[in-house]
Amino acid sequence: TTRAEIERKTAGHKILNALLDGYRGAPAGDRKAFLDAVEGISRWAVACNGLLEADFNPVMVSDSAAYAVDAR
């Protein structure tokens, strides 16, 4: 998945965008850091030939970073 595809697929996601914009008075999340994280996970998944599934939950996004709290 390319960066452009990730941006296109996430642009229309209402809940994701509400959270990144600062839901219920929370500070806005670093959208670039979130997209960087998704892109990195995508590249990792492609490099793992035969990967059947992966779970990154939750992914936390602050005003300066994005990181997976748990992954399986």
PyMOL Python script that loads the backbone (N, CA, C, O; Angstrom):
from pymol import cmd

cmd.read_pdbstr("""\
ATOM      1  N   THR A   1       0.844  -1.182   0.000  1.00  0.00           N
ATOM      2  CA  THR A   1       0.000   0.000   0.000  1.00  0.00           C
ATOM      3  C   THR A   1       0.883   1.237   0.000  1.00  0.00           C
ATOM      4  O   THR A   1       1.797   1.356   0.815  1.00  0.00           O
ATOM      5  N   THR A   2       0.612   2.136  -0.897  1.00  0.00           N
ATOM      6  CA  THR A   2       1.407   3.361  -0.981  1.00  0.00           C
ATOM      7  C   THR A   2       0.864   4.418  -0.021  1.00  0.00           C
ATOM      8  O   THR A   2      -0.265   4.317   0.460  1.00  0.00           O
ATOM      9  N   ARG A   3       1.672   5.414   0.245  1.00  0.00           N
ATOM     10  CA  ARG A   3       1.246   6.510   1.124  1.00  0.00           C
ATOM     11  C   ARG A   3      -0.017   7.167   0.574  1.00  0.00           C
ATOM     12  O   ARG A   3      -0.930   7.491   1.333  1.00  0.00           O
ATOM     13  N   ALA A   4      -0.071   7.363  -0.735  1.00  0.00           N
ATOM     14  CA  ALA A   4      -1.253   7.983  -1.344  1.00  0.00           C
ATOM     15  C   ALA A   4      -2.501   7.137  -1.102  1.00  0.00           C
ATOM     16  O   ALA A   4      -3.569   7.679  -0.817  1.00  0.00           O
ATOM     17  N   GLU A   5      -2.376   5.820  -1.214  1.00  0.00           N
ATOM     18  CA  GLU A   5      -3.521   4.933  -0.966  1.00  0.00           C
ATOM     19  C   GLU A   5      -3.964   5.008   0.486  1.00  0.00           C
ATOM     20  O   GLU A   5      -5.160   5.035   0.774  1.00  0.00           O
ATOM     21  N   ILE A   6      -3.006   5.042   1.397  1.00  0.00           N
ATOM     22  CA  ILE A   6      -3.333   5.129   2.821  1.00  0.00           C
ATOM     23  C   ILE A   6      -4.069   6.438   3.105  1.00  0.00           C
ATOM     24  O   ILE A   6      -5.080   6.452   3.808  1.00  0.00           O
ATOM     25  N   GLU A   7      -3.560   7.524   2.558  1.00  0.00           N
ATOM     26  CA  GLU A   7      -4.207   8.824   2.752  1.00  0.00           C
ATOM     27  C   GLU A   7      -5.618   8.825   2.174  1.00  0.00           C
ATOM     28  O   GLU A   7      -6.543   9.351   2.792  1.00  0.00           O
ATOM     29  N   ARG A   8      -5.783   8.241   0.998  1.00  0.00           N
ATOM     30  CA  ARG A   8      -7.102   8.194   0.365  1.00  0.00           C
ATOM     31  C   ARG A   8      -8.076   7.356   1.183  1.00  0.00           C
ATOM     32  O   ARG A   8      -9.224   7.751   1.385  1.00  0.00           O
ATOM     33  N   LYS A   9      -7.614   6.193   1.654  1.00  0.00           N
ATOM     34  CA  LYS A   9      -8.491   5.291   2.409  1.00  0.00           C
ATOM     35  C   LYS A   9      -8.864   5.848   3.777  1.00  0.00           C
ATOM     36  O   LYS A   9      -9.959   5.578   4.270  1.00  0.00           O
ATOM     37  N   THR A  10      -7.988   6.611   4.391  1.00  0.00           N
ATOM     38  CA  THR A  10      -8.293   7.151   5.715  1.00  0.00           C
ATOM     39  C   THR A  10      -9.038   8.478   5.644  1.00  0.00           C
ATOM     40  O   THR A  10      -9.705   8.855   6.608  1.00  0.00           O
ATOM     41  N   ALA A  11      -8.943   9.189   4.533  1.00  0.00           N
ATOM     42  CA  ALA A  11      -9.572  10.506   4.410  1.00  0.00           C
ATOM     43  C   ALA A  11     -11.080  10.454   4.608  1.00  0.00           C
ATOM     44  O   ALA A  11     -11.660  11.383   5.170  1.00  0.00           O
ATOM     45  N   GLY A  12     -11.715   9.397   4.161  1.00  0.00           N
ATOM     46  CA  GLY A  12     -13.165   9.290   4.262  1.00  0.00           C
ATOM     47  C   GLY A  12     -13.666   8.593   5.511  1.00  0.00           C
ATOM     48  O   GLY A  12     -14.867   8.354   5.641  1.00  0.00           O
ATOM     49  N   HIS A  13     -12.782   8.264   6.426  1.00  0.00           N
ATOM     50  CA  HIS A  13     -13.177   7.539   7.636  1.00  0.00           C
ATOM     51  C   HIS A  13     -13.582   8.546   8.711  1.00  0.00           C
ATOM     52  O   HIS A  13     -12.724   9.150   9.355  1.00  0.00           O
ATOM     53  N   LYS A  14     -14.883   8.726   8.904  1.00  0.00           N
ATOM     54  CA  LYS A  14     -15.405   9.769   9.787  1.00  0.00           C
ATOM     55  C   LYS A  14     -14.925   9.625  11.228  1.00  0.00           C
ATOM     56  O   LYS A  14     -14.505  10.609  11.836  1.00  0.00           O
ATOM     57  N   ILE A  15     -14.979   8.439  11.771  1.00  0.00           N
ATOM     58  CA  ILE A  15     -14.594   8.241  13.178  1.00  0.00           C
ATOM     59  C   ILE A  15     -13.105   8.502  13.356  1.00  0.00           C
ATOM     60  O   ILE A  15     -12.708   9.201  14.288  1.00  0.00           O
ATOM     61  N   LEU A  16     -12.282   7.953  12.481  1.00  0.00           N
ATOM     62  CA  LEU A  16     -10.840   8.169  12.567  1.00  0.00           C
ATOM     63  C   LEU A  16     -10.520   9.654  12.504  1.00  0.00           C
ATOM     64  O   LEU A  16      -9.732  10.156  13.306  1.00  0.00           O
ATOM     65  N   ASN A  17     -11.121  10.352  11.564  1.00  0.00           N
ATOM     66  CA  ASN A  17     -10.842  11.776  11.417  1.00  0.00           C
ATOM     67  C   ASN A  17     -11.329  12.584  12.612  1.00  0.00           C
ATOM     68  O   ASN A  17     -10.680  13.551  13.010  1.00  0.00           O
ATOM     69  N   ALA A  18     -12.460  12.199  13.188  1.00  0.00           N
ATOM     70  CA  ALA A  18     -12.943  12.887  14.391  1.00  0.00           C
ATOM     71  C   ALA A  18     -11.947  12.716  15.530  1.00  0.00           C
ATOM     72  O   ALA A  18     -11.663  13.667  16.257  1.00  0.00           O
ATOM     73  N   LEU A  19     -11.417  11.506  15.688  1.00  0.00           N
ATOM     74  CA  LEU A  19     -10.438  11.256  16.744  1.00  0.00           C
ATOM     75  C   LEU A  19      -9.141  12.020  16.494  1.00  0.00           C
ATOM     76  O   LEU A  19      -8.586  12.617  17.416  1.00  0.00           O
ATOM     77  N   LEU A  20      -8.661  12.006  15.267  1.00  0.00           N
ATOM     78  CA  LEU A  20      -7.418  12.720  14.952  1.00  0.00           C
ATOM     79  C   LEU A  20      -7.587  14.240  15.049  1.00  0.00           C
ATOM     80  O   LEU A  20      -6.623  14.955  15.320  1.00  0.00           O
ATOM     81  N   ASP A  21      -8.792  14.723  14.830  1.00  0.00           N
ATOM     82  CA  ASP A  21      -9.042  16.163  14.914  1.00  0.00           C
ATOM     83  C   ASP A  21      -9.181  16.652  16.355  1.00  0.00           C
ATOM     84  O   ASP A  21      -9.184  17.859  16.599  1.00  0.00           O
ATOM     85  N   GLY A  22      -9.296  15.732  17.305  1.00  0.00           N
ATOM     86  CA  GLY A  22      -9.418  16.115  18.711  1.00  0.00           C
ATOM     87  C   GLY A  22     -10.845  15.935  19.201  1.00  0.00           C
ATOM     88  O   GLY A  22     -11.565  16.915  19.393  1.00  0.00           O
ATOM     89  N   TYR A  23     -11.250  14.721  19.400  1.00  0.00           N
ATOM     90  CA  TYR A  23     -12.609  14.367  19.800  1.00  0.00           C
ATOM     91  C   TYR A  23     -12.894  14.822  21.227  1.00  0.00           C
ATOM     92  O   TYR A  23     -12.080  14.616  22.127  1.00  0.00           O
ATOM     93  N   ARG A  24     -14.054  15.440  21.426  1.00  0.00           N
ATOM     94  CA  ARG A  24     -14.530  15.886  22.745  1.00  0.00           C
ATOM     95  C   ARG A  24     -13.504  16.701  23.515  1.00  0.00           C
ATOM     96  O   ARG A  24     -13.292  16.486  24.709  1.00  0.00           O
ATOM     97  N   GLY A  25     -12.879  17.628  22.832  1.00  0.00           N
ATOM     98  CA  GLY A  25     -11.952  18.536  23.490  1.00  0.00           C
ATOM     99  C   GLY A  25     -10.536  18.019  23.665  1.00  0.00           C
ATOM    100  O   GLY A  25      -9.675  18.730  24.182  1.00  0.00           O
ATOM    101  N   ALA A  26     -10.285  16.790  23.241  1.00  0.00           N
ATOM    102  CA  ALA A  26      -8.917  16.244  23.322  1.00  0.00           C
ATOM    103  C   ALA A  26      -8.048  16.970  22.300  1.00  0.00           C
ATOM    104  O   ALA A  26      -8.550  17.453  21.285  1.00  0.00           O
ATOM    105  N   PRO A  27      -6.747  17.047  22.568  1.00  0.00           N
ATOM    106  CA  PRO A  27      -5.880  17.679  21.575  1.00  0.00           C
ATOM    107  C   PRO A  27      -5.856  16.875  20.275  1.00  0.00           C
ATOM    108  O   PRO A  27      -6.033  15.657  20.287  1.00  0.00           O
ATOM    109  N   ALA A  28      -5.641  17.555  19.177  1.00  0.00           N
ATOM    110  CA  ALA A  28      -5.563  16.888  17.874  1.00  0.00           C
ATOM    111  C   ALA A  28      -4.375  15.937  17.849  1.00  0.00           C
ATOM    112  O   ALA A  28      -3.332  16.208  18.445  1.00  0.00           O
ATOM    113  N   GLY A  29      -4.546  14.827  17.158  1.00  0.00           N
ATOM    114  CA  GLY A  29      -3.466  13.865  17.001  1.00  0.00           C
ATOM    115  C   GLY A  29      -2.583  14.230  15.818  1.00  0.00           C
ATOM    116  O   GLY A  29      -3.004  14.931  14.898  1.00  0.00           O
ATOM    117  N   ASP A  30      -1.375  13.752  15.861  1.00  0.00           N
ATOM    118  CA  ASP A  30      -0.418  14.009  14.782  1.00  0.00           C
ATOM    119  C   ASP A  30      -0.760  13.113  13.598  1.00  0.00           C
ATOM    120  O   ASP A  30      -0.367  11.947  13.558  1.00  0.00           O
ATOM    121  N   ARG A  31      -1.485  13.658  12.646  1.00  0.00           N
ATOM    122  CA  ARG A  31      -1.947  12.886  11.482  1.00  0.00           C
ATOM    123  C   ARG A  31      -0.774  12.305  10.696  1.00  0.00           C
ATOM    124  O   ARG A  31      -0.846  11.165  10.237  1.00  0.00           O
ATOM    125  N   LYS A  32       0.298  13.069  10.535  1.00  0.00           N
ATOM    126  CA  LYS A  32       1.465  12.575   9.808  1.00  0.00           C
ATOM    127  C   LYS A  32       2.075  11.380  10.533  1.00  0.00           C
ATOM    128  O   LYS A  32       2.444  10.396   9.892  1.00  0.00           O
ATOM    129  N   ALA A  33       2.187  11.449  11.852  1.00  0.00           N
ATOM    130  CA  ALA A  33       2.734  10.327  12.632  1.00  0.00           C
ATOM    131  C   ALA A  33       1.845   9.098  12.492  1.00  0.00           C
ATOM    132  O   ALA A  33       2.347   7.979  12.388  1.00  0.00           O
ATOM    133  N   PHE A  34       0.523   9.298  12.488  1.00  0.00           N
ATOM    134  CA  PHE A  34      -0.393   8.179  12.298  1.00  0.00           C
ATOM    135  C   PHE A  34      -0.197   7.543  10.927  1.00  0.00           C
ATOM    136  O   PHE A  34      -0.095   6.321  10.813  1.00  0.00           O
ATOM    137  N   LEU A  35      -0.144   8.371   9.891  1.00  0.00           N
ATOM    138  CA  LEU A  35       0.047   7.844   8.541  1.00  0.00           C
ATOM    139  C   LEU A  35       1.409   7.165   8.399  1.00  0.00           C
ATOM    140  O   LEU A  35       1.523   6.148   7.715  1.00  0.00           O
ATOM    141  N   ASP A  36       2.440   7.715   9.039  1.00  0.00           N
ATOM    142  CA  ASP A  36       3.762   7.075   9.035  1.00  0.00           C
ATOM    143  C   ASP A  36       3.689   5.689   9.667  1.00  0.00           C
ATOM    144  O   ASP A  36       4.286   4.739   9.159  1.00  0.00           O
ATOM    145  N   ALA A  37       2.953   5.571  10.781  1.00  0.00           N
ATOM    146  CA  ALA A  37       2.820   4.288  11.469  1.00  0.00           C
ATOM    147  C   ALA A  37       2.100   3.266  10.592  1.00  0.00           C
ATOM    148  O   ALA A  37       2.532   2.118  10.482  1.00  0.00           O
ATOM    149  N   VAL A  38       1.008   3.686   9.974  1.00  0.00           N
ATOM    150  CA  VAL A  38       0.253   2.774   9.100  1.00  0.00           C
ATOM    151  C   VAL A  38       1.114   2.351   7.916  1.00  0.00           C
ATOM    152  O   VAL A  38       1.107   1.185   7.520  1.00  0.00           O
ATOM    153  N   GLU A  39       1.846   3.292   7.360  1.00  0.00           N
ATOM    154  CA  GLU A  39       2.726   2.969   6.234  1.00  0.00           C
ATOM    155  C   GLU A  39       3.820   1.990   6.667  1.00  0.00           C
ATOM    156  O   GLU A  39       4.142   1.060   5.928  1.00  0.00           O
ATOM    157  N   GLY A  40       4.382   2.188   7.834  1.00  0.00           N
ATOM    158  CA  GLY A  40       5.413   1.281   8.341  1.00  0.00           C
ATOM    159  C   GLY A  40       4.875  -0.116   8.586  1.00  0.00           C
ATOM    160  O   GLY A  40       5.529  -1.107   8.262  1.00  0.00           O
ATOM    161  N   ILE A  41       3.683  -0.195   9.157  1.00  0.00           N
ATOM    162  CA  ILE A  41       3.049  -1.500   9.382  1.00  0.00           C
ATOM    163  C   ILE A  41       2.770  -2.179   8.048  1.00  0.00           C
ATOM    164  O   ILE A  41       2.953  -3.389   7.915  1.00  0.00           O
ATOM    165  N   SER A  42       2.332  -1.408   7.068  1.00  0.00           N
ATOM    166  CA  SER A  42       2.061  -1.958   5.740  1.00  0.00           C
ATOM    167  C   SER A  42       3.326  -2.541   5.116  1.00  0.00           C
ATOM    168  O   SER A  42       3.305  -3.643   4.568  1.00  0.00           O
ATOM    169  N   ARG A  43       4.417  -1.800   5.203  1.00  0.00           N
ATOM    170  CA  ARG A  43       5.688  -2.293   4.645  1.00  0.00           C
ATOM    171  C   ARG A  43       6.161  -3.547   5.375  1.00  0.00           C
ATOM    172  O   ARG A  43       6.650  -4.489   4.751  1.00  0.00           O
ATOM    173  N   TRP A  44       6.013  -3.553   6.697  1.00  0.00           N
ATOM    174  CA  TRP A  44       6.393  -4.726   7.490  1.00  0.00           C
ATOM    175  C   TRP A  44       5.562  -5.938   7.059  1.00  0.00           C
ATOM    176  O   TRP A  44       6.095  -7.034   6.887  1.00  0.00           O
ATOM    177  N   ALA A  45       4.248  -5.732   6.886  1.00  0.00           N
ATOM    178  CA  ALA A  45       3.366  -6.840   6.515  1.00  0.00           C
ATOM    179  C   ALA A  45       3.745  -7.418   5.157  1.00  0.00           C
ATOM    180  O   ALA A  45       3.721  -8.635   4.977  1.00  0.00           O
ATOM    181  N   VAL A  46       4.092  -6.571   4.210  1.00  0.00           N
ATOM    182  CA  VAL A  46       4.509  -7.044   2.883  1.00  0.00           C
ATOM    183  C   VAL A  46       5.803  -7.841   2.991  1.00  0.00           C
ATOM    184  O   VAL A  46       5.974  -8.845   2.299  1.00  0.00           O
ATOM    185  N   ALA A  47       6.712  -7.401   3.854  1.00  0.00           N
ATOM    186  CA  ALA A  47       7.997  -8.079   4.006  1.00  0.00           C
ATOM    187  C   ALA A  47       7.852  -9.443   4.692  1.00  0.00           C
ATOM    188  O   ALA A  47       8.729 -10.298   4.566  1.00  0.00           O
ATOM    189  N   CYS A  48       6.751  -9.645   5.412  1.00  0.00           N
ATOM    190  CA  CYS A  48       6.499 -10.916   6.103  1.00  0.00           C
ATOM    191  C   CYS A  48       5.740 -11.843   5.165  1.00  0.00           C
ATOM    192  O   CYS A  48       4.525 -11.996   5.285  1.00  0.00           O
ATOM    193  N   ASN A  49       6.443 -12.450   4.251  1.00  0.00           N
ATOM    194  CA  ASN A  49       5.795 -13.362   3.314  1.00  0.00           C
ATOM    195  C   ASN A  49       5.009 -14.409   4.077  1.00  0.00           C
ATOM    196  O   ASN A  49       5.538 -15.040   4.992  1.00  0.00           O
ATOM    197  N   GLY A  50       3.768 -14.598   3.716  1.00  0.00           N
ATOM    198  CA  GLY A  50       2.938 -15.608   4.352  1.00  0.00           C
ATOM    199  C   GLY A  50       2.201 -15.116   5.588  1.00  0.00           C
ATOM    200  O   GLY A  50       1.531 -15.909   6.250  1.00  0.00           O
ATOM    201  N   LEU A  51       2.302 -13.857   5.915  1.00  0.00           N
ATOM    202  CA  LEU A  51       1.579 -13.306   7.060  1.00  0.00           C
ATOM    203  C   LEU A  51       0.084 -13.456   6.821  1.00  0.00           C
ATOM    204  O   LEU A  51      -0.431 -13.009   5.796  1.00  0.00           O
ATOM    205  N   LEU A  52      -0.616 -14.085   7.763  1.00  0.00           N
ATOM    206  CA  LEU A  52      -2.049 -14.289   7.608  1.00  0.00           C
ATOM    207  C   LEU A  52      -2.859 -13.177   8.261  1.00  0.00           C
ATOM    208  O   LEU A  52      -3.889 -12.763   7.727  1.00  0.00           O
ATOM    209  N   GLU A  53      -2.405 -12.694   9.403  1.00  0.00           N
ATOM    210  CA  GLU A  53      -3.110 -11.598  10.050  1.00  0.00           C
ATOM    211  C   GLU A  53      -2.211 -10.948  11.093  1.00  0.00           C
ATOM    212  O   GLU A  53      -1.235 -11.541  11.552  1.00  0.00           O
ATOM    213  N   ALA A  54      -2.555  -9.740  11.451  1.00  0.00           N
ATOM    214  CA  ALA A  54      -1.860  -8.999  12.492  1.00  0.00           C
ATOM    215  C   ALA A  54      -2.881  -8.092  13.158  1.00  0.00           C
ATOM    216  O   ALA A  54      -3.823  -7.624  12.518  1.00  0.00           O
ATOM    217  N   ASP A  55      -2.687  -7.852  14.436  1.00  0.00           N
ATOM    218  CA  ASP A  55      -3.610  -7.016  15.188  1.00  0.00           C
ATOM    219  C   ASP A  55      -2.807  -5.983  15.961  1.00  0.00           C
ATOM    220  O   ASP A  55      -1.959  -6.342  16.778  1.00  0.00           O
ATOM    221  N   PHE A  56      -3.062  -4.724  15.717  1.00  0.00           N
ATOM    222  CA  PHE A  56      -2.422  -3.619  16.423  1.00  0.00           C
ATOM    223  C   PHE A  56      -3.540  -2.852  17.113  1.00  0.00           C
ATOM    224  O   PHE A  56      -4.279  -2.107  16.470  1.00  0.00           O
ATOM    225  N   ASN A  57      -3.662  -3.037  18.427  1.00  0.00           N
ATOM    226  CA  ASN A  57      -4.804  -2.472  19.118  1.00  0.00           C
ATOM    227  C   ASN A  57      -4.492  -2.288  20.599  1.00  0.00           C
ATOM    228  O   ASN A  57      -4.155  -3.256  21.281  1.00  0.00           O
ATOM    229  N   PRO A  58      -4.595  -1.091  21.095  1.00  0.00           N
ATOM    230  CA  PRO A  58      -4.924   0.133  20.389  1.00  0.00           C
ATOM    231  C   PRO A  58      -3.691   0.801  19.792  1.00  0.00           C
ATOM    232  O   PRO A  58      -2.557   0.516  20.178  1.00  0.00           O
ATOM    233  N   VAL A  59      -3.936   1.676  18.863  1.00  0.00           N
ATOM    234  CA  VAL A  59      -2.893   2.559  18.340  1.00  0.00           C
ATOM    235  C   VAL A  59      -3.169   3.933  18.937  1.00  0.00           C
ATOM    236  O   VAL A  59      -4.234   4.511  18.723  1.00  0.00           O
ATOM    237  N   MET A  60      -2.218   4.438  19.672  1.00  0.00           N
ATOM    238  CA  MET A  60      -2.369   5.735  20.333  1.00  0.00           C
ATOM    239  C   MET A  60      -1.691   6.805  19.476  1.00  0.00           C
ATOM    240  O   MET A  60      -0.606   6.591  18.935  1.00  0.00           O
ATOM    241  N   VAL A  61      -2.344   7.945  19.366  1.00  0.00           N
ATOM    242  CA  VAL A  61      -1.799   9.056  18.590  1.00  0.00           C
ATOM    243  C   VAL A  61      -1.827  10.296  19.479  1.00  0.00           C
ATOM    244  O   VAL A  61      -2.889  10.737  19.918  1.00  0.00           O
ATOM    245  N   SER A  62      -0.655  10.845  19.734  1.00  0.00           N
ATOM    246  CA  SER A  62      -0.571  12.080  20.509  1.00  0.00           C
ATOM    247  C   SER A  62      -0.363  13.248  19.552  1.00  0.00           C
ATOM    248  O   SER A  62      -0.501  13.103  18.337  1.00  0.00           O
ATOM    249  N   ASP A  63      -0.034  14.391  20.109  1.00  0.00           N
ATOM    250  CA  ASP A  63       0.202  15.546  19.248  1.00  0.00           C
ATOM    251  C   ASP A  63       1.560  15.493  18.572  1.00  0.00           C
ATOM    252  O   ASP A  63       1.896  16.372  17.779  1.00  0.00           O
ATOM    253  N   SER A  64       2.360  14.445  18.886  1.00  0.00           N
ATOM    254  CA  SER A  64       3.698  14.365  18.279  1.00  0.00           C
ATOM    255  C   SER A  64       4.149  12.948  17.935  1.00  0.00           C
ATOM    256  O   SER A  64       5.279  12.755  17.486  1.00  0.00           O
ATOM    257  N   ALA A  65       3.282  11.953  18.137  1.00  0.00           N
ATOM    258  CA  ALA A  65       3.721  10.572  17.885  1.00  0.00           C
ATOM    259  C   ALA A  65       2.516   9.656  17.708  1.00  0.00           C
ATOM    260  O   ALA A  65       1.388  10.000  18.063  1.00  0.00           O
ATOM    261  N   ALA A  66       2.791   8.476  17.147  1.00  0.00           N
ATOM    262  CA  ALA A  66       1.783   7.414  17.049  1.00  0.00           C
ATOM    263  C   ALA A  66       2.499   6.098  17.335  1.00  0.00           C
ATOM    264  O   ALA A  66       3.607   5.863  16.853  1.00  0.00           O
ATOM    265  N   TYR A  67       1.850   5.245  18.125  1.00  0.00           N
ATOM    266  CA  TYR A  67       2.475   3.979  18.475  1.00  0.00           C
ATOM    267  C   TYR A  67       1.405   2.951  18.837  1.00  0.00           C
ATOM    268  O   TYR A  67       0.332   3.289  19.336  1.00  0.00           O
ATOM    269  N   ALA A  68       1.728   1.701  18.573  1.00  0.00           N
ATOM    270  CA  ALA A  68       0.832   0.602  18.944  1.00  0.00           C
ATOM    271  C   ALA A  68       1.123   0.221  20.391  1.00  0.00           C
ATOM    272  O   ALA A  68       2.275  -0.007  20.759  1.00  0.00           O
ATOM    273  N   VAL A  69       0.084   0.153  21.204  1.00  0.00           N
ATOM    274  CA  VAL A  69       0.236  -0.235  22.592  1.00  0.00           C
ATOM    275  C   VAL A  69       0.410  -1.743  22.685  1.00  0.00           C
ATOM    276  O   VAL A  69       1.178  -2.240  23.509  1.00  0.00           O
ATOM    277  N   ASP A  70      -0.294  -2.454  21.847  1.00  0.00           N
ATOM    278  CA  ASP A  70      -0.240  -3.909  21.865  1.00  0.00           C
ATOM    279  C   ASP A  70      -0.305  -4.402  20.414  1.00  0.00           C
ATOM    280  O   ASP A  70      -0.995  -3.816  19.579  1.00  0.00           O
ATOM    281  N   ALA A  71       0.398  -5.448  20.137  1.00  0.00           N
ATOM    282  CA  ALA A  71       0.370  -6.029  18.800  1.00  0.00           C
ATOM    283  C   ALA A  71       0.422  -7.547  18.919  1.00  0.00           C
ATOM    284  O   ALA A  71       1.050  -8.107  19.817  1.00  0.00           O
ATOM    285  N   ARG A  72      -0.250  -8.173  17.998  1.00  0.00           N
ATOM    286  CA  ARG A  72      -0.275  -9.629  18.001  1.00  0.00           C
ATOM    287  C   ARG A  72      -0.281 -10.122  16.574  1.00  0.00           C
ATOM    288  O   ARG A  72      -0.302 -11.330  16.339  1.00  0.00           O
TER     289      ARG A  72
END
""", "prot")
cmd.dss("prot")
cmd.show_as("cartoon", "prot")
cmd.util.cbc("prot")
cmd.orient("prot")
